[in-house]
Amino acid sequence: MKFLFKSLFLVIAISCFSLLHASAAPAPPAAPSFQVTARSALLINGLTGKIVFEQNADDKIPPASLIKIMTLYLIYDAIDSGNAKITDMVTISQRAWKFGGSQMYLEVNMQVTLADIIKGIVVVSGNDACVAAAEHLSGTEEVFVEKMNKKAAELGLTSSLFKNCHGLPVDGQYTTARDMATLAYNYLTHHPHATDIHSIKEFTFNNITQQNRNKLLWRDASVDGLKTGWIRESGYHLIATAHKDNDRYIAVVMGAKNHTIREEEALKLLNYGFRNFKTSELVQKGKPVAALPVWNGIEEEVTLAAVESSFVTAPRDQAGAVQIQQDVPAGIFAPVAKDQRIGSLKIMVDGKPYAEIPLAALAAVDKTGFVKQVLQTIGRSFTAAPYWGIIAVVLIVILFFVGVSRTKGSGGKKKKDSSLVS
């Protein structure tokens, strides 16, 4: 009864949720009437990955220093996997020291923490810092670049080829605004703490103070990243991201004529996203969504919760229908492990599949004793299909009445026979 009540409550709650989020529609918006003053551009929501604006997003362009997002991605991956530590001391080689362009101003044989190397890449776009990090993590820049391209393939960057870790001009190195948006989206999804460094406005190293190349940090308090780039062959690039009202957008502008234009156009895109679209949370990570019966367990049920959150981005002035369906078994036998995956939530938007979120047990449930298992099995035979307990009782009753009927018939026959003899 407790489970049935919770299930009924969940159905009602989901139905109400669908009505409350009637404004969350995935229908593609009409093409905006404005253009970006740059060779290519793209705007993507940082929570859902939904693209809400694009312009020549598949044009292949040299990435310049935007490539450093991939370099940083691999650095943070190495730290998260335990293959590197933020406190590692990085020895600066002569090869790293000699790189021109933007520099952190490292010196040969200098020992620098990986934390400072990261700041040197993020804040001052140091080419020397990129090479130093690549050599520290992979031995050589060439091996590190192989890992960059492998990561690009994993992320689905189908129109990018990297040949160095810093973005200085080299034949055959290219990317697109779409790939850079995908890269930035995944980078911030897997390493959200990175914005703590990307939002730093200046960095002092070796008695030299340099400002962050991303001047939007001074213009808009919601901007907290991400990376600038420039080489003569491609023009001025900027990946800008901002966080506002529990939402995030990532704007990619490539091939602008100067740094002022790239900043104006990126900010225009960010404002367009925040003012014209709304992102709603459909499922919250860790929040209970179902109670599942547990058979032969010390507890009668286990609570299931979503293993991740799910959001939908839609135009503010569009309506749509959101449906959330449970796909869970009727029950589960003990033992149940904590965080064990059991079923999923299927999200439909306007009748079309939108996402499927796995569910997991919030707590472990051990097996109960033998006697209780037997009693639970007997009880379950009366409450769960195919209801063998009820079938057995019905058969027993039928057999009882058949037996009684035969007994009565047999008794009457004997009485009649005895009267004839007398």
C-alpha positions in Angstrom: 0.0 0.0 0.0 2.9 2.3 0.8 4.5 1.7 -2.6 1.2 2.2 -4.4 0.6 5.5 -2.6 4.1 6.7 -3.5 3.7 5.6 -7.1 0.3 7.5 -7.4 1.9 10.6 -5.9 4.8 10.4 -8.4 2.5 10.2 -11.3 0.5 13.2 -10.1 3.7 15.1 -9.5 5.1 14.4 -12.9 1.9 15.4 -14.5 1.9 18.7 -12.6 5.6 19.2 -13.5 4.7 18.8 -17.2 2.1 21.5 -17.0 4.4 23.8 -15.0 7.1 23.4 -17.7 4.8 23.9 -20.7 7.0 26.8 -21.8 10.0 24.4 -22.2 9.9 23.4 -25.9 12.7 22.0 -28.0 11.3 23.3 -31.3 14.0 25.0 -33.3 13.8 28.8 -33.1 13.3 30.9 -36.1 16.6 32.2 -37.5 17.6 35.4 -35.7 17.5 38.5 -37.8 21.0 39.7 -36.9 24.5 38.7 -38.2 27.8 38.5 -36.4 30.6 40.7 -37.7 33.1 37.9 -38.0 33.9 35.0 -40.3 32.0 32.4 -38.2 30.2 32.2 -34.9 28.1 29.9 -32.8 26.2 30.2 -29.5 25.6 27.1 -27.4 23.9 26.7 -24.0 26.4 25.5 -21.4 24.0 23.3 -19.5 22.2 21.5 -22.3 24.5 21.8 -25.3 21.7 23.2 -27.4 22.9 25.5 -30.2 20.7 28.6 -30.5 22.7 30.5 -33.1 25.2 29.7 -35.8 26.8 31.5 -38.7 29.2 29.7 -41.0 29.9 27.4 -38.1 31.6 24.7 -40.2 34.2 27.0 -42.0 37.6 25.6 -41.3 39.9 28.2 -39.7 43.3 28.0 -37.9 42.4 27.9 -34.2 45.3 30.2 -32.9 45.3 30.2 -29.1 41.8 28.7 -28.9 43.7 25.4 -29.2 44.9 25.9 -25.6 41.5 24.9 -24.3 42.3 21.4 -25.5 45.8 21.7 -23.8 44.1 22.7 -20.6 41.5 19.9 -21.0 44.2 17.3 -21.0 46.0 18.9 -18.1 42.9 18.8 -15.9 42.2 15.2 -17.1 45.6 14.2 -16.0 45.1 15.8 -12.6 41.6 14.2 -12.1 43.0 10.7 -13.1 45.9 11.0 -10.6 48.6 11.1 -13.3 49.5 14.6 -12.3 49.2 16.9 -9.3 48.6 20.6 -9.1 51.7 20.8 -6.9 53.9 19.0 -9.5 57.1 20.9 -10.1 57.6 21.4 -13.9 61.1 21.7 -15.2 61.4 24.3 -18.0 63.3 23.0 -21.1 65.2 25.2 -23.6 62.6 24.2 -26.2 59.8 25.6 -24.1 61.7 28.7 -23.2 62.4 29.7 -26.7 58.8 29.9 -28.0 57.8 33.4 -29.0 54.4 35.1 -29.2 52.5 35.3 -25.9 54.7 34.2 -23.1 54.7 33.5 -19.4 58.4 34.4 -19.4 59.7 31.1 -18.1 63.4 30.5 -17.9 65.5 27.5 -18.7 65.8 24.9 -15.9 63.3 26.9 -13.8 61.1 24.8 -11.5 57.5 26.0 -11.7 54.4 24.5 -10.1 51.8 23.0 -12.4 49.3 25.4 -10.8 51.3 28.4 -12.0 51.8 26.8 -15.5 48.0 26.5 -15.8 47.6 30.2 -14.8 50.2 31.1 -17.4 48.2 29.3 -20.1 44.8 30.6 -19.1 45.5 34.2 -18.1 48.4 35.3 -20.3 48.1 32.6 -23.0 51.7 31.6 -22.6 53.1 29.5 -25.5 56.1 28.6 -23.4 53.8 27.4 -20.6 51.9 25.1 -23.1 55.0 23.4 -24.2 56.3 23.0 -20.7 53.0 21.4 -19.6 53.0 19.1 -22.7 56.6 17.9 -22.0 55.8 17.4 -18.3 52.7 15.3 -19.0 53.8 13.4 -22.1 57.6 13.7 -22.4 57.4 15.5 -25.7 55.0 17.9 -27.4 54.6 15.5 -30.3 53.2 12.8 -28.1 51.0 15.3 -26.3 49.6 16.5 -29.6 48.7 12.9 -30.5 46.7 12.8 -27.3 45.0 16.1 -28.2 43.8 14.6 -31.5 42.7 11.4 -29.8 40.6 13.5 -27.3 39.2 15.5 -30.2 38.0 12.3 -31.8 36.4 11.1 -28.5 34.5 14.4 -28.3 33.3 14.3 -31.8 35.4 17.2 -33.2 35.1 15.9 -36.7 36.5 19.1 -38.4 39.6 19.7 -36.4 43.3 18.7 -36.7 45.8 19.9 -34.1 49.5 20.0 -34.9 50.8 21.8 -31.8 49.7 22.6 -28.3 49.8 26.4 -28.4 48.2 27.5 -31.7 51.1 29.2 -33.4 50.8 29.0 -37.2 51.6 25.7 -38.9 50.4 24.2 -42.2 47.4 21.9 -41.9 46.1 22.9 -38.5 42.5 23.9 -38.5 39.2 23.8 -36.6 35.6 25.3 -36.8 33.4 27.3 -34.6 31.2 24.3 -34.1 34.1 22.1 -32.9 35.4 24.9 -30.6 31.9 25.2 -29.1 31.7 21.4 -28.6 35.2 21.5 -27.0 34.4 24.4 -24.7 31.0 22.8 -23.7 32.7 19.5 -22.7 35.6 21.2 -21.1 33.3 23.2 -18.8 31.0 20.2 -18.2 33.9 18.0 -17.0 36.0 20.7 -15.4 33.6 23.3 -14.1 36.1 24.6 -11.6 38.3 25.8 -14.4 36.3 29.1 -14.5 37.9 30.0 -11.2 41.2 30.4 -13.1 39.7 31.7 -16.4 38.1 34.6 -14.5 41.4 35.8 -13.0 42.0 39.3 -14.5 45.8 39.4 -14.0 48.7 37.2 -13.1 52.1 38.0 -11.8 55.0 35.7 -12.4 58.8 36.3 -12.4 58.1 39.8 -11.3 56.1 40.5 -14.4 52.3 41.3 -14.2 50.2 40.6 -17.2 46.4 41.1 -17.7 44.0 38.5 -19.0 43.5 38.9 -22.8 39.7 38.4 -22.3 38.6 42.0 -21.7 35.0 41.0 -21.3 36.0 40.1 -17.7 36.0 43.9 -17.0 32.8 44.7 -18.9 30.4 42.1 -17.6 30.4 40.5 -14.2 28.7 37.4 -15.4 31.5 36.6 -17.8 34.0 34.1 -16.3 36.0 32.8 -19.3 37.2 31.5 -21.6 39.9 32.1 -24.2 41.1 34.5 -26.8 43.2 33.9 -29.9 44.9 35.7 -32.8 47.2 34.9 -35.6 47.5 36.9 -38.9 46.2 33.9 -40.9 42.8 33.7 -39.1 42.1 37.0 -37.4 40.8 37.6 -33.9 39.0 34.7 -32.1 37.2 34.6 -28.8 35.4 31.9 -26.8 33.4 33.8 -24.1 31.2 32.2 -21.5 28.9 33.7 -18.9 26.9 32.4 -16.0 23.7 34.1 -15.0 20.4 33.1 -13.3 21.5 29.5 -13.0 22.2 29.3 -16.7 25.3 29.4 -18.9 26.0 30.3 -22.5 29.2 29.8 -24.5 29.8 32.1 -27.5 32.4 31.4 -30.2 33.5 34.2 -32.5 36.2 33.5 -35.1 37.9 35.6 -37.7 36.9 39.1 -36.5 38.9 42.1 -37.8 40.1 43.3 -34.3 39.8 42.5 -30.6 37.1 45.1 -30.1 34.8 43.6 -32.7 35.3 40.0 -31.3 34.4 41.3 -27.8 31.4 43.2 -29.0 30.1 40.3 -31.0 30.7 37.7 -28.3 28.9 39.8 -25.7 26.0 40.4 -28.2 25.6 36.6 -28.6 25.7 36.0 -24.8 23.0 38.6 -24.2 20.9 37.1 -27.1 21.0 33.8 -25.4 20.1 34.9 -21.9 17.3 37.2 -23.0 15.6 35.0 -25.6 15.9 31.5 -24.1 15.1 29.8 -20.9 16.7 26.6 -19.5 14.6 24.5 -17.1 15.7 21.7 -14.9 13.7 18.6 -15.6 15.4 16.1 -13.3 17.6 16.9 -10.3 20.6 14.7 -9.6 20.2 12.8 -6.4 16.6 13.7 -5.8 14.3 10.7 -5.0 11.9 9.9 -7.9 10.7 6.3 -7.2 10.4 3.7 -4.5 10.9 0.2 -5.7 9.8 -3.0 -3.8 12.7 -5.2 -2.6 12.0 -8.9 -2.4 13.8 -11.0 0.3 15.4 -7.9 1.8 15.6 -6.5 5.3 13.8 -3.4 3.9 10.6 -3.6 1.9 11.7 -1.0 -0.7 14.6 1.0 -1.9 14.5 4.6 -3.1 15.8 5.4 -6.6 17.2 8.7 -7.7 18.6 10.2 -10.9 22.3 9.8 -11.3 22.5 13.2 -13.2 20.5 16.3 -13.7 18.7 17.0 -17.0 17.9 20.4 -18.5 16.0 21.6 -21.5 16.6 25.0 -23.3 13.8 26.6 -25.3 12.7 30.0 -26.6 11.0 32.0 -23.9 7.9 32.6 -26.0 7.3 29.0 -27.2 5.1 26.4 -25.6 5.6 22.7 -25.5 4.9 19.6 -23.5 7.3 17.7 -21.2 6.6 14.2 -20.2 8.7 12.1 -17.8 8.2 8.3 -17.8 9.6 5.8 -15.4 11.1 2.6 -16.9 11.7 0.5 -13.8 11.0 -3.2 -12.9 8.1 -4.2 -10.7 10.6 -5.1 -8.0 14.1 -6.4 -7.3 15.5 -9.2 -5.2 18.0 -8.4 -2.4 20.8 -7.8 -2.1 20.8 -4.3 -3.6 24.0 -2.3 -3.6 24.2 1.5 -3.0 24.4 3.3 -6.3 23.3 0.2 -8.2 21.7 1.2 -11.5 18.1 0.2 -11.7 15.9 1.5 -14.5 15.7 5.0 -15.9 13.6 8.1 -16.5 12.7 8.7 -20.1 12.1 12.3 -21.0 9.8 13.2 -23.9 9.5 16.8 -25.2 6.7 17.5 -27.6 6.3 13.7 -28.0 9.9 13.1 -29.0 12.6 11.4 -27.0 14.8 14.0 -25.4 16.9 12.2 -22.8 17.1 9.1 -20.8 18.5 9.4 -17.2 19.7 6.3 -15.4 18.3 5.7 -11.9 20.3 4.3 -9.0 19.6 3.0 -5.5 20.2 5.6 -2.8 21.0 3.0 -0.1 22.0 -0.7 0.1 19.5 -3.4 1.1 20.8 -6.7 2.4 19.1 -10.0 2.3 16.8 -11.0 5.2 16.8 -14.3 7.1 15.4 -17.6 5.6 12.1 -17.6 7.6 11.3 -14.1 6.6 12.2 -14.8 3.0 9.7 -17.7 3.0 7.0 -15.6 4.5 7.7 -12.8 2.0 7.6 -15.2 -0.9 4.2 -16.5 0.3 2.9 -13.0 0.7 4.2 -11.9 -2.7 2.4 -14.8 -4.3 -0.8 -13.0 -3.3 0.2 -9.5 -4.3 2.3 -9.8 -7.5 1.6 -11.3 -10.9 1.0 -14.1 -11.8 -0.6 -14.3 -8.3 0.2 -18.0 -7.7 -1.1 -17.7 -4.1 -4.5 -16.7 -5.2 -4.6 -19.3 -7.9 -3.5 -22.0 -5.3 -6.3 -20.9 -2.9 -8.9 -20.9 -5.7 -7.8 -24.4 -6.7 -7.9 -25.7 -3.2 -11.4 -24.3 -2.7 -12.5 -25.8 -6.0 -11.0 -29.2 -5.0 -12.6 -28.9 -1.6 -16.1 -28.4 -3.0 -15.6 -31.1 -5.6 -14.5 -33.4 -2.8 -17.5 -32.5 -0.7 -19.9 -33.0 -3.6 -18.5 -36.4 -4.3 -18.7 -37.4 -0.7 -22.4 -36.4 -0.5 -23.1 -38.3 -3.7 -21.4 -41.4 -2.5 -23.2 -41.3 0.8 -26.7 -41.1 -0.8 -26.0 -44.0 -3.0 -25.0 -46.3 -0.1 -28.1 -45.3 1.8 -30.3 -46.2 -1.2 -28.7 -49.6 -1.6 -29.1 -50.6 2.0 -32.9 -49.8 2.0 -33.4 -52.2 -0.9 -31.8 -55.1 1.0 -34.0 -54.6 4.0 
